[in-house]
């Protein structure tokens, strides 16, 4: 996998592709940003401004060209409690602090650790988000009833909506077989919008959600007291939002890396996203992170350069400033059809067959992460998946420690250890030895083993104590020199040979 080319050669055809893809993404961003603003109990323009500013800054400075960022539902569901209890001004302060935490994360170069997320967790994450994208569209099938409460569509409005959705999806799927000069996603939106407008079809439009007309974002310092009490309110929310935003963004970055066979720069993405949220917080936006649905639209169009994200953000701003009347006429059915296609293409359908072939533990992780993503949130799902995978790994490797023993010509008992000695395998390690039955001289050979952590060192110390209490002499061979530094009971039993002894370090966590 090569590092992405951050200075591509923009040919006229490439510029055209990026601009048209950016237009498609911008159209899809409008109802999403409005919907997430409603979820967070803030004004629709608060969501649209966030989509513009976060999208623009991350497109210019981020570590994954082609990835689209903006206001997201994963963040909105956390923000709503803060807004309801303390007001929107506290949200702006929270978004600024959230951005500073993300910048710190990037400066500490912690973004690389996202590559430690196991593949089954990635599959569960992708499948869960595909389902979430699909379910998020179902809310558009509700209309206010006579009593003002939302109720599911029935009759002609429902049939009209379904017909327009089907037409949009058909254009998106079939047009590439005829021509690829125009992104099929954009063609689907334009064609269905033209049909609805010129045929006078009565159906829900973007304008039925809210007006998107507005001006330029204005600089605004959050109107909150700068006190310790305020920090106590906003910091927990900032920390949670920063974590969710980074997890969603870095996993989306990983996904696009795999799709394009290139490698993005996670630490750069962390700092860009943090900077974007700091700016957004000072300009009346609700903050944001990577959006997998819009990113999939962009990448599927082949627009994997910065220009596509920049174009999307600028188009979105132009909608707010100059074209709100036209954008509000777009039927929601066209955008719903687009997101249904995104959901279908995002879901890893091959994983359904693979579940029967992969180890049961991996299949369980895939299903668990998928379900948790749908019913709770992304951060909990990913963290749970990583913990389950780590426990499974530890359990499996704990069973792999093996011992071969024999008595040599001198009458000494030789134990040759193979495998990894760490916290999960120390119990099995102790059971391999029989101090009472062994001869006076015993050798434990660590040439084929690796001491992984301090729990392993403690187990060696405990073993030494057992042999001392039994009146036997224990010899420890081919331990790494750093083990000697932390041994207590067994320190005098280590036989060092610098020419042959291993040179690894306990709990070495260096990453390439």
C-alpha positions as CSV (number, residue, x, y, z in Angstrom):
1,X,0.0,0.0,0.0
2,X,1.5,3.3,-1.0
3,X,1.2,6.7,0.7
4,X,-1.4,8.8,-1.0
5,X,-0.3,11.3,-3.6
6,X,-1.1,14.7,-1.9
7,X,-0.1,16.7,-5.0
8,X,-2.0,15.1,-7.9
9,X,-1.8,16.2,-11.4
10,X,-5.2,17.8,-12.1
11,X,-6.2,17.2,-15.7
12,X,-9.4,18.8,-17.0
13,X,-11.3,15.5,-16.8
14,X,-10.1,15.0,-13.2
15,X,-11.2,18.6,-12.2
16,X,-14.6,18.0,-13.8
17,X,-15.0,14.7,-11.9
18,X,-14.1,16.2,-8.6
19,X,-16.3,19.3,-9.0
20,X,-19.4,17.2,-10.1
21,X,-18.8,14.7,-7.3
22,X,-18.5,17.6,-4.8
23,X,-21.8,18.9,-6.1
24,X,-23.4,15.6,-5.5
25,X,-22.0,15.3,-2.0
26,X,-23.1,18.8,-1.1
27,X,-26.7,18.0,-2.2
28,X,-26.6,14.9,0.0
29,X,-25.2,16.9,2.9
30,X,-28.1,19.4,3.1
31,X,-30.8,17.1,4.6
32,X,-28.3,15.2,6.7
33,X,-27.0,18.4,8.3
34,X,-30.5,19.7,8.9
35,X,-31.6,16.3,10.4
36,X,-28.6,16.2,12.8
37,X,-29.2,19.7,13.9
38,X,-32.8,18.8,14.8
39,X,-31.4,15.8,16.7
40,X,-29.1,18.1,18.7
41,X,-31.9,20.6,19.3
42,X,-30.1,23.5,17.5
43,X,-31.0,25.7,14.5
44,X,-30.6,24.0,11.1
45,X,-28.0,26.6,10.1
46,X,-25.9,25.5,13.0
47,X,-25.6,22.1,11.4
48,X,-25.1,23.5,7.9
49,X,-22.3,25.9,9.0
50,X,-20.6,22.9,10.7
51,X,-20.8,20.9,7.5
52,X,-19.3,23.8,5.5
53,X,-16.5,24.7,7.9
54,X,-15.5,21.2,9.0
55,X,-15.8,19.9,5.5
56,X,-13.6,22.7,4.0
57,X,-10.8,22.7,6.6
58,X,-10.4,18.9,6.7
59,X,-10.5,18.8,2.9
60,X,-7.7,21.3,2.6
61,X,-5.5,20.1,5.5
62,X,-6.7,16.6,6.4
63,X,-4.8,13.3,6.1
64,X,-7.2,11.6,3.7
65,X,-8.1,13.4,0.5
66,X,-11.5,12.4,-0.7
67,X,-12.9,11.8,2.7
68,X,-15.9,14.1,3.5
69,X,-16.5,15.5,7.0
70,X,-19.4,17.4,8.5
71,X,-22.1,17.3,11.2
72,X,-22.9,13.7,12.1
73,X,-25.5,11.8,14.0
74,X,-23.0,10.1,16.2
75,X,-22.0,13.4,17.7
76,X,-25.5,14.9,17.7
77,X,-27.0,12.2,20.0
78,X,-24.3,13.2,22.6
79,X,-24.8,16.9,22.1
80,X,-28.6,16.9,22.7
81,X,-28.3,16.3,26.5
82,X,-25.9,19.3,26.8
83,X,-28.0,21.6,24.8
84,X,-31.2,20.7,26.6
85,X,-29.7,21.2,30.0
86,X,-27.4,24.1,29.5
87,X,-28.2,25.8,26.1
88,X,-26.5,26.1,22.8
89,X,-23.8,28.5,24.0
90,X,-22.3,25.7,26.1
91,X,-22.3,23.5,23.0
92,X,-20.1,26.1,21.1
93,X,-17.6,26.1,24.1
94,X,-17.7,22.3,24.1
95,X,-16.9,22.1,20.4
96,X,-13.9,24.3,20.8
97,X,-12.5,22.2,23.7
98,X,-13.3,19.1,21.7
99,X,-11.2,20.4,18.9
100,X,-8.3,21.2,21.2
101,X,-8.3,17.6,22.6
102,X,-8.3,16.2,19.0
103,X,-5.3,18.4,18.1
104,X,-3.5,17.2,21.2
105,X,-4.3,13.6,20.2
106,X,-2.7,14.3,16.8
107,X,0.4,16.1,18.3
108,X,1.0,13.0,20.5
109,X,0.9,10.9,17.3
110,X,-1.7,8.6,18.7
111,X,-3.6,8.3,15.4
112,X,-1.4,5.3,14.4
113,X,-3.1,3.2,17.0
114,X,-6.3,3.0,14.9
115,X,-4.5,0.5,12.7
116,X,-4.5,-1.9,15.7
117,X,-8.3,-2.2,15.3
118,X,-8.9,-5.9,14.2
119,X,-10.4,-6.6,10.8
120,X,-13.6,-8.2,12.3
121,X,-14.2,-4.9,14.2
122,X,-13.8,-3.0,11.0
123,X,-16.3,-5.3,9.2
124,X,-18.8,-4.9,12.1
125,X,-18.2,-1.1,12.0
126,X,-18.9,-0.9,8.3
127,X,-22.0,-3.1,8.4
128,X,-23.4,-1.3,11.4
129,X,-23.0,2.1,9.8
130,X,-24.6,0.8,6.6
131,X,-27.6,-0.2,8.6
132,X,-27.6,3.1,10.5
133,X,-27.5,5.0,7.2
134,X,-30.5,3.0,6.0
135,X,-32.5,3.4,9.2
136,X,-31.8,7.1,9.3
137,X,-33.8,7.6,6.0
138,X,-36.9,6.0,7.4
139,X,-37.8,9.1,9.4
140,X,-38.5,10.9,6.1
141,X,-41.4,8.5,5.6
142,X,-43.4,10.2,8.4
143,X,-45.7,13.2,8.0
144,X,-47.5,15.4,10.6
145,X,-51.0,14.0,11.2
146,X,-54.2,15.9,12.1
147,X,-53.1,16.2,15.7
148,X,-49.7,17.4,14.8
149,X,-48.0,14.2,15.7
150,X,-45.8,12.4,13.1
151,X,-47.3,9.3,11.5
152,X,-46.2,6.9,8.8
153,X,-47.1,7.8,5.2
154,X,-49.9,5.9,3.6
155,X,-51.7,5.9,0.3
156,X,-50.6,8.0,-2.7
157,X,-47.9,10.0,-0.8
158,X,-46.2,6.8,0.1
159,X,-46.5,5.3,-3.3
160,X,-45.2,8.5,-4.9
161,X,-42.2,8.6,-2.5
162,X,-41.4,4.9,-3.2
163,X,-41.7,5.4,-6.9
164,X,-39.3,8.3,-7.0
165,X,-36.8,6.5,-4.7
166,X,-36.9,3.5,-7.1
167,X,-36.4,5.8,-10.1
168,X,-33.4,7.5,-8.4
169,X,-31.8,4.1,-7.5
170,X,-32.4,2.8,-11.0
171,X,-30.6,5.8,-12.6
172,X,-27.7,5.5,-10.2
173,X,-27.2,1.8,-10.9
174,X,-27.9,1.7,-14.7
175,X,-26.4,5.0,-16.0
176,X,-22.8,3.9,-15.6
177,X,-23.5,1.1,-18.2
178,X,-24.3,3.9,-20.7
179,X,-21.9,6.7,-19.8
180,X,-19.5,7.7,-17.1
181,X,-19.1,11.3,-18.2
182,X,-21.4,12.4,-15.4
183,X,-21.6,10.9,-11.9
184,X,-24.7,8.7,-11.9
185,X,-25.5,9.9,-8.4
186,X,-25.7,13.5,-9.5
187,X,-27.7,12.5,-12.6
188,X,-30.2,10.6,-10.5
189,X,-30.8,13.7,-8.2
190,X,-31.1,16.1,-11.1
191,X,-33.4,13.9,-13.2
192,X,-35.8,13.1,-10.4
193,X,-35.8,16.7,-9.2
194,X,-36.6,17.9,-12.8
195,X,-39.4,15.4,-13.0
196,X,-41.0,16.5,-9.7
197,X,-40.6,20.2,-10.5
198,X,-41.8,20.3,-14.1
199,X,-44.5,17.6,-13.7
200,X,-45.8,19.2,-10.5
201,X,-45.6,16.0,-8.5
202,X,-46.7,16.5,-4.9
203,X,-44.0,15.0,-2.6
204,X,-41.8,16.0,0.4
205,X,-38.9,18.3,-0.5
206,X,-35.9,19.6,1.4
207,X,-37.8,22.8,2.1
208,X,-40.3,20.8,4.1
209,X,-37.6,20.1,6.6
210,X,-36.4,23.7,7.1
211,X,-35.2,26.7,5.3
212,X,-31.5,26.7,4.5
213,X,-31.3,30.4,3.6
214,X,-28.7,32.3,5.6
215,X,-25.6,34.5,5.5
216,X,-21.9,33.9,6.1
217,X,-21.0,32.4,9.5
218,X,-20.2,35.1,12.0
219,X,-17.3,35.0,14.6
220,X,-18.8,34.4,18.0
221,X,-17.2,33.6,21.3
222,X,-19.5,31.3,23.4
223,X,-21.5,33.4,25.9
224,X,-20.6,31.3,28.9
225,X,-18.8,32.2,32.2
226,X,-15.1,31.3,32.0
227,X,-15.1,29.5,35.4
228,X,-14.1,26.1,36.8
229,X,-17.8,25.2,37.0
230,X,-18.2,25.7,33.2
231,X,-15.1,23.5,32.6
232,X,-16.6,20.8,34.7
233,X,-19.8,20.9,32.6
234,X,-18.2,21.0,29.1
235,X,-15.1,18.8,29.6
236,X,-16.8,15.4,29.9
237,X,-18.9,16.2,26.8
238,X,-15.8,17.4,24.9
239,X,-13.9,14.3,25.8
240,X,-16.7,12.0,24.6
241,X,-17.2,14.0,21.4
242,X,-13.5,14.1,20.7
243,X,-13.2,10.3,21.1
244,X,-16.3,9.5,19.0
245,X,-15.2,12.0,16.3
246,X,-11.7,10.5,16.0
247,X,-12.9,6.9,16.1
248,X,-15.4,7.5,13.3
249,X,-13.0,9.5,11.2
250,X,-10.0,7.2,11.6
251,X,-12.0,4.1,10.9
252,X,-13.5,5.8,7.8
253,X,-9.9,6.7,6.8
254,X,-8.9,3.1,7.2
255,X,-11.9,2.0,5.1
256,X,-11.0,4.4,2.3
257,X,-7.4,3.3,2.5
258,X,-8.5,-0.3,1.8
259,X,-10.8,0.8,-1.1
260,X,-8.2,2.8,-2.8
261,X,-5.1,0.8,-1.9
262,X,-3.4,3.9,-0.6
263,X,-2.5,5.0,2.9
264,X,-3.7,8.2,4.5
265,X,-2.1,10.1,7.4
266,X,-4.1,9.5,10.6
267,X,-2.2,12.0,12.8
268,X,-2.6,14.7,10.2
269,X,-6.3,13.9,10.1
270,X,-6.6,14.2,13.9
271,X,-5.0,17.7,13.9
272,X,-7.0,18.9,10.9
273,X,-10.3,17.7,12.4
274,X,-9.4,19.3,15.7
275,X,-8.5,22.6,14.1
276,X,-11.8,22.5,12.1
277,X,-13.8,22.0,15.3
278,X,-12.0,24.8,17.1
279,X,-12.9,27.1,14.2
280,X,-16.5,25.8,14.0
281,X,-17.0,26.4,17.7
282,X,-16.0,30.1,17.2
283,X,-18.3,30.5,14.2
284,X,-21.6,29.1,15.5
285,X,-21.3,25.5,14.2
286,X,-22.1,22.2,16.0
287,X,-18.8,20.5,15.2
288,X,-18.3,17.4,13.2
289,X,-16.2,14.5,12.0
290,X,-15.9,12.2,8.9
291,X,-19.2,11.1,7.3
292,X,-19.0,7.6,5.9
293,X,-22.1,7.9,3.7
294,X,-20.9,11.1,1.9
295,X,-17.3,9.7,1.8
296,X,-18.6,6.6,0.1
297,X,-20.4,8.7,-2.5
298,X,-17.3,10.7,-3.2
299,X,-14.9,7.7,-3.4
300,X,-17.4,5.6,-5.4
301,X,-17.4,8.5,-8.0
302,X,-13.6,8.2,-8.2
303,X,-13.1,11.6,-6.6
304,X,-10.2,10.9,-4.3
305,X,-8.5,14.3,-4.4
306,X,-8.8,17.3,-2.1
307,X,-10.6,19.3,-4.7
308,X,-13.8,17.2,-4.4
309,X,-14.1,17.9,-0.6
310,X,-13.3,21.6,-1.2
311,X,-15.9,21.8,-3.9
312,X,-18.5,20.1,-1.7
313,X,-18.0,22.6,1.1
314,X,-18.1,25.6,-1.3
315,X,-21.2,24.4,-3.0
316,X,-22.9,23.9,0.4
317,X,-22.0,27.5,1.3
318,X,-23.4,28.8,-2.1
319,X,-26.6,26.9,-1.4
320,X,-27.0,28.8,1.9
321,X,-26.1,32.2,0.4
322,X,-27.6,32.1,-3.1
323,X,-29.5,29.0,-4.0
324,X,-31.6,28.1,-1.0
325,X,-34.9,28.5,-3.0
326,X,-33.7,26.0,-5.6
327,X,-32.2,23.5,-3.2
328,X,-35.4,23.5,-1.1
329,X,-37.3,22.3,-4.2
330,X,-35.3,19.0,-4.4
331,X,-37.5,16.1,-3.5
332,X,-36.3,14.1,-0.5
333,X,-37.1,10.9,-2.4
334,X,-34.0,11.6,-4.7
335,X,-31.7,12.0,-1.7
336,X,-33.2,9.1,0.1
337,X,-32.7,6.9,-2.9
338,X,-29.0,8.1,-3.1
339,X,-28.5,7.2,0.6
340,X,-30.1,3.8,0.1
341,X,-27.6,3.1,-2.6
342,X,-24.8,4.2,-0.3
343,X,-26.1,1.9,2.4
344,X,-26.2,-1.0,0.0
345,X,-22.7,-0.4,-1.3
346,X,-21.3,0.2,2.2
347,X,-22.5,-3.1,3.6
348,X,-20.0,-5.9,3.3
349,X,-22.2,-8.5,1.8
350,X,-19.4,-11.0,1.5
351,X,-19.1,-11.0,5.3
352,X,-22.4,-12.9,5.6
353,X,-20.9,-15.9,3.8
354,X,-17.6,-15.5,5.6
355,X,-19.3,-15.8,9.0
356,X,-19.6,-19.5,8.4
357,X,-16.0,-19.9,7.5
358,X,-14.1,-17.7,9.9
359,X,-13.4,-18.6,13.6
360,X,-16.5,-18.4,15.8
361,X,-14.8,-15.7,17.8
362,X,-14.3,-13.5,14.8
363,X,-17.9,-14.0,13.7
364,X,-19.1,-13.1,17.1
365,X,-17.0,-9.8,17.0
366,X,-18.5,-8.9,13.6
367,X,-22.1,-9.5,14.8
368,X,-21.5,-7.8,18.2
369,X,-20.0,-4.6,16.7
370,X,-22.7,-4.4,14.1
371,X,-25.5,-4.7,16.6
372,X,-23.9,-2.4,19.2
373,X,-23.3,0.2,16.4
374,X,-27.0,0.1,15.5
375,X,-28.5,0.2,19.0
376,X,-25.9,2.4,20.9
377,X,-23.1,4.3,19.3
378,X,-20.0,3.8,17.3
379,X,-17.4,4.5,20.1
380,X,-18.9,1.8,22.4
381,X,-19.2,-0.6,19.6
382,X,-15.6,-0.3,18.5
383,X,-14.2,-0.3,22.0
384,X,-16.2,-3.4,22.8
385,X,-15.1,-5.1,19.7
386,X,-11.4,-4.4,20.4
387,X,-11.8,-5.6,24.0
388,X,-13.4,-8.8,22.9
389,X,-10.8,-9.4,20.2
390,X,-8.0,-8.7,22.7
391,X,-9.5,-11.2,25.2
392,X,-9.9,-13.8,22.6
393,X,-6.3,-13.3,21.5
394,X,-5.0,-13.5,25.0
395,X,-7.0,-16.7,25.7
396,X,-5.8,-18.4,22.5
397,X,-2.2,-17.6,23.1
398,X,-2.4,-18.5,26.8
399,X,-3.1,-22.1,25.6
400,X,-0.1,-22.1,23.2
401,X,2.6,-22.2,25.9
402,X,4.3,-25.6,25.8
403,X,7.1,-27.4,27.7
404,X,9.4,-30.2,26.8
405,X,11.3,-31.7,29.7
406,X,14.1,-34.3,30.0
407,X,17.0,-35.3,32.3
408,X,20.5,-34.7,30.8
409,X,23.6,-36.8,31.3
410,X,24.5,-34.9,34.5
411,X,21.2,-35.8,36.0
412,X,19.8,-32.2,35.7
413,X,16.2,-31.7,34.8
414,X,15.8,-29.5,31.7
415,X,12.6,-27.6,30.9
416,X,12.5,-26.2,27.4
417,X,9.8,-23.5,27.3
418,X,8.1,-22.5,24.0
419,X,5.5,-19.8,23.4
420,X,4.7,-16.4,25.0
421,X,4.7,-16.0,28.7
422,X,2.3,-13.1,29.7
423,X,-0.5,-12.4,32.1
424,X,-2.9,-14.9,30.6
425,X,-0.5,-17.8,30.4
426,X,1.2,-17.5,33.8
427,X,-1.2,-19.9,35.5
428,X,-0.5,-22.6,32.9
429,X,3.2,-21.9,33.2
430,X,3.2,-22.6,36.9
431,X,1.4,-25.9,36.4
432,X,4.1,-27.2,34.1
433,X,6.6,-27.6,36.9
434,X,6.9,-30.1,39.8
435,X,9.5,-28.8,42.3
436,X,9.0,-31.6,44.8
437,X,9.6,-34.4,42.2
438,X,12.5,-32.7,40.4
439,X,16.2,-33.4,41.1
440,X,18.4,-30.9,42.9
441,X,19.5,-29.1,39.8
442,X,16.8,-27.8,37.4
443,X,17.2,-25.7,34.3
444,X,14.5,-23.6,32.6
445,X,15.4,-22.9,29.0
446,X,13.8,-19.7,27.6
447,X,15.5,-19.8,24.2
448,X,12.1,-20.6,22.4
449,X,10.0,-18.4,24.6
450,X,9.3,-14.7,25.0
451,X,8.7,-13.0,28.3
452,X,6.0,-10.4,27.4
453,X,5.1,-8.4,30.6
454,X,5.7,-7.9,34.3
455,X,3.1,-10.6,35.1
456,X,5.4,-13.0,33.4
457,X,8.4,-11.8,35.4
458,X,6.4,-12.2,38.6
459,X,5.6,-15.7,37.6
460,X,9.3,-16.5,37.1
461,X,10.0,-15.0,40.6
462,X,7.2,-17.2,42.1
463,X,8.6,-20.3,40.4
464,X,12.1,-19.5,41.8
465,X,10.6,-19.2,45.3
466,X,8.9,-22.6,44.9
467,X,12.2,-24.3,44.1
468,X,14.0,-22.5,46.9
469,X,11.4,-23.7,49.4
470,X,11.8,-27.2,48.0
471,X,15.6,-27.0,48.5
472,X,16.4,-27.2,44.8
473,X,18.7,-25.1,42.7
474,X,17.1,-23.4,39.6
475,X,19.0,-22.1,36.6
476,X,17.3,-19.7,34.2
477,X,18.9,-19.5,30.7
478,X,18.4,-17.2,27.8
479,X,16.3,-14.6,29.4
480,X,16.6,-11.1,28.0
481,X,18.8,-8.8,30.1
482,X,16.0,-6.4,31.0
483,X,14.3,-9.3,32.8
484,X,17.1,-9.2,35.3
485,X,16.4,-5.6,36.2
486,X,12.9,-6.5,37.6
487,X,13.5,-10.0,39.0
488,X,13.8,-10.3,42.8
489,X,13.7,-13.9,44.0
490,X,15.2,-15.3,40.7
491,X,17.8,-12.6,40.0
492,X,20.7,-14.7,41.2
493,X,19.5,-17.7,39.1
494,X,19.7,-16.0,35.7
495,X,22.7,-17.2,33.6
496,X,23.5,-14.5,31.2
497,X,25.2,-15.1,27.8
498,X,25.2,-11.8,25.9
499,X,26.2,-13.5,22.7
500,X,23.1,-15.8,22.7
501,X,20.5,-14.2,25.0
502,X,17.6,-12.3,23.3
503,X,17.6,-8.6,23.2
504,X,13.9,-7.8,23.2
505,X,12.3,-5.6,25.9
506,X,9.5,-6.5,28.2
507,X,6.2,-4.9,27.0
508,X,7.9,-3.4,23.9
509,X,5.1,-1.4,22.2
510,X,7.1,0.2,19.4
511,X,5.1,0.5,16.2
512,X,6.7,0.7,12.8
